[in-house]
Amino acid sequence: MPDRLYPATPARLTTYLDCPRRYRHAYLDRPTPSKGAPWGHNSVGSSVHTALARWWALPRERRTPRAGGALLVDAWLTDGFRDARQLRAARDRAREQVERYLAGIDPDHEPVGIERTVSVRTARASLWGRADRLDARGEGVVVVDYKTGRSVLTVDDARSSLALAVYAAGAARVLHRPCTRVELHHLPTGDTLAWEHTPESLEEHLARADEWAARLAGLDERFVAGMAPGEADEVFPARVGPRCGWCDFRSVCGPGQSVPPRQPWAGVVDAD
């Protein structure tokens, strides 16, 4: 019998690369350790994604920028903000960004996928994920990923993204159409950061993912089989750095507690 493929999302693989300890807490420990308070910036991102997805479900005559803003208000999540004033300011700002973004979208150009789950196999892994939007352009398909964070993005973010590469390869497999272009649409600035992959560059991403998946398959198996006291901390070390202040599992990570925690609303624009 062939070896079982390791099922993984890009997020699972990159979590391990960022911090093996956080990977263990998120995917292996049972019961899963308690997370910290919800993050305000996650509420913003989830609300925007929901509104943009629902916009395409509206009848054609109702697909207006203003309707998108109304959907944002309806979908707005309230967790993680400092107070009601910050919540309202963040909601109004997000509504403005959604309406501005949709003013540049052709409502007649129906995507071929909205929050579409796609998958692709490598020699040792079954990789899958959910693309925000898949656009038909010419003979091919383009992967569109919405971004709402404060960080300034560059074309290199699109080029180096494992998630976007997996979405592109998966979309090509599922839709039977070429898919090499990936785009990050940054709503706060209105910027589009695009990269045109080659078959070779996509294969490089998938080959690296295959290597990581093979390693994690072995580590997961060892963990489930049982590890001696302290062994799990050695096999899944914490990578201490500024990101520890943002970690959901900081409260159960001794090394990570050396980094001051960030407030749940710290990632929201104008939070200070």
N, C-alpha and C positions, 0 to 999 in steps of 0.2 A: 504494500500500500504506500502511496506517496505521502510525504510529510504534510501535515495539516498546515494550511496557510495561516499566518498570524494576522488577525483582523485588527486594523488600526486606522484611526483618523490622523491627519497631519498634526492636529493639536496634541494627540497622545504622544507622538514621536518627539515633537518639539518641546513638550513639557519635560521629558527626560533629559533632553540636551540642555535645557535651561537650568534644571535642578533635579537630580535624581531623587532627592528626599521628597520634594513636592510631588513628583511622579508617584512615589510609593504611597504617600498619603491619599492622593486623589484616585488612584486606580487599583491599588492592591490591598491596603489596610481594610480589614473588616472587623467591626463596623468602621465606616469612614469617619475620621475625626471631625469634630465640629468645626465648621468654618466660622470666620469672623463675620462682622456685620456686612450687609450688602453694600456695594459700591455705587455711588451716585453716577459715575461715568458709565457703568454698565447699564443703569436704568436709561440713560440718554441713548446709548447705542441700541439697546433692544427696542426702545420706543420708535426710533427712526426707522430701523429695519422693518418693523411691523407695519408702519404707515406706508412705506414705499412698496412693500409686497401687496398690501391691500389695495393700493391705488390701481394696480393693473386688473384687479377683480371688479372694479367699477364698470358700469356700462360706458361705452365709448363717449357719449355726450357729457358724462359727468367727470371725465378725467381732466380736471383743471388743476393748476397749482393751488388754488384756494381750497379745493377739495382735499388735496394732499395735506395741507395744513390742518384742516379739520380732523382728518384721520390721525394725525400726530397727536392732537389734543385728546382724542378718544382713546388712543393707545398708551397714553402717558403713564409711566410707572413712577411711583412716589418714593421708592426706597433710596436711602443713602445720602440724602441732602441735609445740609446743615440746618435749614429752617424753611418756613413757607416762602420767605422772600427769595431765597436762592432757588428753590424749586420753580417758582413762577418765572424768574429770570431765565433759568435754563430752558424751560419749556418754550417761552416766547422766542428765545434765540434759536432753538431747534426748529420751531415752526417756520421761522423766517428762512432758515437754511433749506428746509425741505421745499418750500414754495419756490425759492430761487432756483434750486436744482431742477425741479419739475418744469419750470418755465423753459428750460433748454431741452426737454425730452419730447420727442414726437409721440403723441398718444396713439397714433395709428401704426407705429412700428412695434407690433406685438413681439415680446420676447419668446424664444422657444423654450424657456424655462425660468420659473420664479421659485427661489428656494428649492432648487432641484437637486435631489440626491444623485450623485454619480459615483462610479467606482472603477477601479482598474487593478489588475493583478500583476504582481511581479513573481519572480521565482519562488519567493518565500513569504510573500505578504499579500493580503487582500486589503487594499487601501480604498477608503471611501470618505466622502464629505458632502456638504450641502453648499452649493454655490448660490450666492445672493441672486444673480441674474445671468442668463445666457442669452446673448443677442445673436441673431442671424445677420451676417454682413457678407454680401457676395455669396461665394460658394461655401464659406466657412462659418464658424461660431466663435464668438468672443466671450470670455469670462469677465464679468463685472463684479467687483467686490466693493461694498460701501464702507467708508471709514468715517468715524465721527470724533476721533480723539484729538487731543491738543498737539500731538507730536507732528513736526514737519516731516512730510514724506518726500522721498525721492524716487526716481525711476529704479534705482537699485533695490528698493523695497519690493517693487513688482517683480524684478528679475530674480531676486533671491528667494522669493516666497515659495516654500514647499507646498503650502495649501493651494495656491493658484496653479502650480504645475500639476498637482494631482487633479484639480478640477478640470484643467485643460485636457489632460490625458483621458480622464474619465468621461468628459463630455464627448470627445471624439469617438470613444468606444461605444457609448450609449446611443448617441445620435447618428453615428455613421457618417460624420462630416468632419472635415479638417478643423482643428481648433489649436491654434498656436499663440494667439494674441490674448494677453491678460491685462486688465485695467483696474487700478485702484481709483475710485471716485471719492475724493476727500471733500465732504460737504462743507466743513467750516471755511475752507478757502475757495471752493469751486474748482480745484485743480484735478486734472486727470493724469495719473502717472501710468504710462503704458509700456509694455515690453512685448516684443515679438520673438517668441521662442522659435528655435529650430527643432527638428526631430531629435537632434543630438543633445541639445540642452535639456529637453524634457526627459530624455533617457538618462542623463546624468542625475537629475533630481530623483528619478525613480530608482536608480541604482543605489544612491545614498540611502533612500528610504528603505530599500530592501535590506541593506546592511544593518541599519538601526533596528528594523523589525526583527531580524534574526537574533540580534543581541538581546533584545527585550523578551523575545520568546523564551530564551534560556533563563534570563533573570526571573521572569514571572514564574516559570516552572519551579525554580529553586525556592522562591519565596513561598509559594503555595504548599510545597512539600514540607516546609518548616525550616527555620533557621535558628541557630543557637542564639542565646541572649547576646545582644550587642552586634551580632553578625549583620542584621539588616541595616543598622546604622552605618556599618563599614561598606556594605555592598551598594547602599543608596545614600551616599554622602550629601550633606547640604552644601550648596554653593552660595556662600554668604556674600551679599552685596547690596547695593541700594534697593534692588527689587524686593528684598525681603520685607521691607516696610509695607509693600503692597500685597504680600502673600496671604491667601485665605487661611493658610495653615500655620501662620506665624506663632500662634498661641501654643501649639504643640511641638514646636521646633526649637530646641534649646539653642543651637547656634544662631538661628535666625533672629532670636530675641535680642541679640547684641545690636541689631539695627533698630533705630527708633521707628515706631509704627506710624503709618500715615492715616489721617482721618478719612472716614468713608467718603467725604465730599471733596477731598483734596484734588481729585482728578477732573473736577468740573471747572470749566473756564470761569475766571473771576471768583474763585472760591475764597480767596483770601480777604 
